[in-house]
């Protein structure tokens, strides 16, 4: 019987071949990369020795565009950065402006924001799970995950009029209250979702090929992740429970009871399991928010900031003029600057806004977690197989719209 082969030995450089590395361009149109990303990969056979991410292929100048618009008109612009986290983009921006204005958001609006953000978190994780499983050969998962995603987008369409980029969050609250029947439809979804997650696990957790591509693959320790500024599921997979919803509660998250899933090894399997468990925790938050949903207004009563009620436009000339001036000219924000963070599906998403006292922001800058987390690609994949690079890139869950913006 032949002796077994030590895979660790195969990954070590062999003599003169160590200096003969192959430089491989992965992307910017490789079918296995997420978004328009280019990776400059140094290969020693099939072993990755170094990676340099090259970005900027979908740069849209969103931050600069926001600075050329009134505070009111910048909301749909910032929503389009991380196109899978549009509610979080809008919340970070609106929260920053609300802080500068010293606005108090009504409690009902805070709860409605939480419900929509947690539905958005589930939707984002479903897109990640479906596309990542597809990268690893589990093709049927893509269709199952997008089945549930469609249900969430239908809920968004019912409450906001749009499936994506809804502009539902406004400075001071939300656009309008949810329609009749919406809460019941959300409850139907949250009642079904735990069983769907169980089905996902049944399909994937006993898939031997998938497990071999995830377990023990490309781990990274907590200290290195901290040094790179990595947050979100990638950090929690390494055992650190940092989550802004618990550490620095906002929008009434302190009212809800939920757990922060963490891993132990910090490998691709833990990154997968943390996100799957987060979907179940989001369901718990949504159910609690629906149970406790308070009555009352859904936007601030500060008429210098909020649009007049829609029903007044047909009967009140003053309301119509106010609506016109607010939409065209906007409102003025006192001078100052603020950094407003939230816990998005990929980690800490924050908006920095500086005001010079005019109706347009002097500076808008987003701290996008995909941009920061991409730094971890090289230390994660160093000395791993190129096939492991594909799996690890999937577990990073980068959205290039947020990276380039």
ZAMARSE-507656 format. One record per atom (N, C-alpha, C): x, y, z. Coordinates in steps of 0.2 Angstrom, whole numbers, plus 5000, padded with zeros to 4 digits. Layout:
N
XYZ...
***
This chain:
405
500449945000500050005000500450065000500350114996500750174995500650215001501150255003501150305008500650365006500350395011499850445009500350505008500050555004500350615002500150675007500650705009500550765014500450825009499850845010499650905006500050965008500150975014500551035016501251035013501550975011502150985008502151005001501550984998501451004991501351084990501251114995501151184995501751224996502251194998502951224999503351234992503651294992504051304986504551254985504651234978505151174977505751204973506351214976506951234973506851294969507151284963507151344958506451364956505951324957505251344954505051404959505351414965505051464969505051534966505551544961505651614958505251614952504951564949504651564943503851564944503651624946502951624948502551654942501951624941501451644936501051704938501051754934500551814936499951804932499351794935498751774932498251834934497951864928497351914929496751874930496451874936495751854937495251904936494951914931494451964930494752014925494452074924493852094927493252064925493252014920492651984918492651904919492951884924492951814926492251794928491951744926491251724928491251704935491751684939491751664946491851724951492051784948492151844953491451874954491351914959490751944961490852024959490452044954490452104952491052114947491252174946491752184941492452194945492752144947493352144951493852114947494452144948495052114945495552094950495852034950496352014955496951994951497452024953498152004951498451954955498451894953498651834957499351804955499751804960500451774959500351694961500451654956500351584957501051544957501151494961501651444961501351384960501251364953500851304952500151324953499751284957499151304959499051334966499651354969499651384975499651464975499251494978499251574978499751594983500251634980500751664984500651734986500251774981500051844983499451864979499051914981498451934978498452014978498352044973498252114973497552134970497052154974496452174971496552244967496252244961496252304957495452324956495352384959494652404959494552464954493952494954493752554951493352544944493252484942492952474936492152494935491852504941491152524941491152584945491652624945491652694949491152734946490652764950490152804948490152874951490552894955490652954958490052974962489752924966489152944970489252994975489752994979489853034984489953104982490253114976490353184973489653204970489253164968488653184965488153204971488253164977487753184982487953254985488553274984488753344986488553394982488353384976488053424971487253434971486953394976486253394976486053414983485453434984485153454991485153394995485053405001485053345006484453305004483953335002483353295001483453244995483753274989483853244983484453194983484853194988485453144989485253074991484653074994484453004997484452954991484152954985484152904980484852894977485252944978485952934975486352884980486352894986486752854991486452784991485852774990485552704990485852664985486152684980486352644974487052624975487352634980488052614981488152534982488052514988487952444989487252424987487152394981486452394978486052334982486352294986486052244990485852264997486052324999485952355006485652425005485152435001484952505000484652535006484252495010483952525016484552545021485052515021485652535026485952595023486052595017486452655014485952715016485352715015484852775016484852785023484852735028484852745035485452785037486052765035486652795037486652865035486452885029486452955027485952995030485352965031484753005034484953015041485252965045485452965052485953025053486453025048486953085049486653155048486153155044485853225043485353235049485053185051484553195057484953215063485553185064486053205070486253285069486353305063486553375062485953425063485353395062484753435063484453435070484753385074484553365080483753355080483653305075482953285074482753225078482153215081481953155084481553115080481653055078481253015074480752975078480152985075479552955079479652875080479452855086479552785087479252735082478752745079478452705074478852695068479152755066479652765060480252725062480552725068481152685070480952615069480352585071480252515071480152495063479852535060479752525052480452525049480852565051481552565048481852495050481852475056482152405058481852355054481152345053480852295050481152295043481152345039481452345032482152335032482552355037483252345037483352265038483052235042483152165044482852125038482352145035482152105029482652115023482952175023483552185018484152145020484252135026484852095028484752025026484151995027483951925025484051925017483751975014483751975006484551975004484952015007485652015005485951955006485851925012486151855013485951805009485251805007485051755002485351764995485551824993485851834987486551804987486851814993487551794995487551714995487051684998487051614999486951574992486451604988486351574982486951574977487251634977487751644972488451604974488551604981489151574983489051494982488451474984488351394983488451384975488251424971488351414964489051414962489451454965490151454964490451394966490251354971490451294974490151234971489751244966489451184962488751164965488451194970487851174972487251224969487151204963486751244958486051254960485751204963485051214965484851264970485351274975485351324980485151394977485451414972485251474969484551494968484151444965483451454964483051454970483251414975482951414982482951474985483551504985483751564989483351624985483351624979483051674975482251674975482051614977481251604978481051654984481451644990481351684996481451754995482051774991482151844989481651874986481251844981480751874977480151894982480051854987479551864992479651934996480351934998480552005001480452064997480652054990480552114986479852124985479352074985478652094984478452134990478652114996478552155002478752225001479352234999479652304998479152344993478952304988478552344983477852364986477652314990476952334993477052394998477552395002477652455007477852515004478252514998478652574996478452594989478252544985478052554978478652534973479252514976479752494972480052424975480352384971480652324974481352334976481752384972482452404974482452474974482952504978483052574978482452614979482152604985481452624986481352694988481952724991481852794994481352804999481252745003480752745008480952785014481552775016481852815022481952885020481652935024481753005023482053035029482353095028482653125034482053145039482053115045481553125050481053065051481153015047480652955047480652915041480052895039479952855033479452895028479352875022478952905017478252905019477952855021477252845023477152785027476652775030476452715034476352655029476452595032476352535028475652525026475452495021474752485019474452425022473752425022473352375025473552305022473652255026473852195024474552175024474952225024475752215024476052185030475752205036476052165042475852095042475252075039475052005039475551965034475652005028476151965023476851955026477052005030477751995033477751945038477151935042477151885047477151815043476851805037476851745033477551725031477851775029478551765027479051745033478951775039479351755044479151695047478551675046478351605049478651555044478751565038479051515033479751515033480151565035480851575034481251525038481051515044481451465048481551395045480951375042480951305039481351305032481351365029481751375023482451365025482651405030483351395032483551325034483151285037483251215039483351175032482951195027483051155021483751175018483951235018484651255016485151215019485151215026485651175029485651105028485051075027484951005025485350995018485251035014485551035007486351035007486551085011487251105011487651075016487451065022487851035028488050965027487750935023487950865022488250855015488350905011488650905005489450895006489750845005490450825006490850875002490750884996491150924991491150994994490551024996490551094998490951095005490851045009491151055016491951055015492151015011492851005010493151075007492751115004492951175001492851235006492551215012492451275017492751255023492751195026493051185033493751185033494051225037494751235038495051275032494651305028494951335022495051405023495651435022495751505022495551545029495751515035495551545041495951615042495751655046496051715047495951735055496451755059496351765066496051835067495751835073495351895075495851955075496451945077496952005078497152035071497251995066497352015059496752055056496152025058495552055055495452125058495652125065495552195068496052245065496652225064497152265061496952295054496552255050496352275044495752315044495352315050494752355050494152315048494252255048493652205045493152205050492552205048491952205053491452155050490852145053490352105051490452035052490051995047490151925048490851895048491251925044491951905044492351905050492251955054492551965061492151915066491551915065491151875070491251795069491451775063491651715061492251695065492751745066493351725070493251725078492651735080492451735087492351795090492351855087492251915090491551935089491151955094490451965094490252035092490752075090490552145088490052155083489452195085488952205081488652275084488552325079488352385081487652385084487252345082486552335085486552325092487052285095487152275102487652325105488152335102488752385105488552455105488152475100487952545100487252555097486752535101486052525098485852585095485452585089485152635086484452615083484052665082483452655079483052605083483152605090482752565095482952485095483552475092483752405092483852375100483852425104483952405111483252375114482752385110482052355112481952285110482452255107482352185104482852135107482652075108483052025111483251975105483951975104484251935098484951915100485251865097485851845098486351865092486951865094487451875089487851815087487751785082488051715080488851735079489251685082489951695081490251625079490851625076491151565075491751545079492151495078492651475082493351475078493351455072493951445068494051505063493551545062493751595057493851575050493651515048493751485041493151505037493151475031492551485027491951455029491951395033491351365035491051415040491451435045491151485050490851545047491151575041490851625038490151615035490151555033489451525030488951515035489151485041488651475046488451535050488851585051488651645054488151685050488251685044487751725040487051685039487051615039486451585039486051585046486451585051486151595058485851665058486251715055485951785056485351795053485151755047484451765044483951745050484051695054483551675059483551725064484051755066484051815071483651875068483751885062483351945059482651925059482451865058481751845058481451855065481851845071481651855077481551935079482051975076481952045077481352075073481152045067480552075064479952055067479951995070479351975073479252015080479752025083479652075089479452145087479752165082479552235080478852235078478652185074477852185073477452185079477652145084477252135090477252195094477752235094477852295098477652365094477552355087477452415083477052465086477252525088476852575091476452615086475952645089475552695085475852755084475652805080475952865080476152885073476452945072476652975066477252935063477452935057477952895054478552945051478453015053478953055051478953115056479453155056479553215061478953265059478753295065478253355064478653415062479253415061479653475059479553495052479053545050478853555043479353585039479953605042480453635038480853575035480753515037481153455034480653415031480053395034479653345031479153375026479053335021478553355016477853355019477353395017476753405020476353335018475853315022475453255020475153255013475153205010474953205003474253225002473853205006473153225005473053305006473453335009473353415009473553445002473953414998474153444992473553464987473053424988472453444983472053494986472053514992471653564995471953624998472653624999472953675002473553704998473453774996473953804992474653804996474553825002475153825006475553765007475153705007475553645007475853625000475553644995475853634988476453674987476453744990477053784989477553754993477453734999477953705004478253645001477853604998478053544995478553554989478353604985478753624979479453654981479453694986480053734989480553674992480253634996480653584999480953534994480553514989480853464984481353504979481253564978481653604973482253634976482153664982482753704985483053664991482653614994482853585000482853625006483153595012483153635018483853645020483953695024484653705027484853665033485453645033485753605039486253645043486153655049486653695053487453665052487853715052488553695051488853635056489253595053489453545058489653475054489853425057490053365054489853305059489753245056489553195060489653125056489853075060489953005057489452965060489052935056488452895058488452825055488652775060488752705058488052665059488052605055487552555057487852485055487452435057487752365055487352345049487752345044487452325037487652245036487352215031487452145030488252125029488652165027489352155026489752185032489452215037489852245042489652325043490152355046490052425048489952475042489352495040489252545035489052615038489452665036489352725040489352785035489052845036489052895032489352955036489852995033490153055036489853115032489553155035489253215032489553275035489753325031489953395034489553445031489253485035488853545033489153605033489053655028489253725029488653765030488153745032487553785033487053795027487253775021486853775015486353725015486053715009485553665008485853605004486553605003486853555000487453525005487553465006488153445010488753465007489253495011489953505009490353445008490253395011490553335010490153275012490153225008489853155009490353105008490453065013490953005012490652945016490652885012490352825015490952775017490852745023491352695025490952625023491152605017490852545015491252485017490852435020491252375023491552335018491252325012491552285006492252315004492352375004492952405003493452395008493352395014493752375019493952305020493452265019493452195020493852165014493952195008494252165003495052165004495252205009495952195011496152135013495652095016495852035019495951975014495751985008495851935003496551905003497051945002497751925002497951885008497951905014498151865020497751805021497051805019496651745019496851685014497051705008497151655003497951645002498351675005499051665004499251585006499551555001499751485001499151435001498651464999498051414998498051404990497651354988497551334981497051384978497151394971496751444968496051424968495851364969495151344970494851374976495351374981495151394988495051474987495351504983495251574982494551594979494351554975493651564972493151554978493251504982492751494988492851554993493451574994493551624999493251694997493351704990493051764988492251764988491951704987491251704988491051714996491451685000491351695007491451775010491851805006491951875008491251915006490951895001490251935000490352004998490852024993490952094992490452114987490252174987489852214982490252264979490352264973490852314970490552374969489852384969489552454969489752494975489752454981489952494987490752504987491152464984491852464984492052524980491752534974492052584969491652644970490952644971490552704972490752764968
***
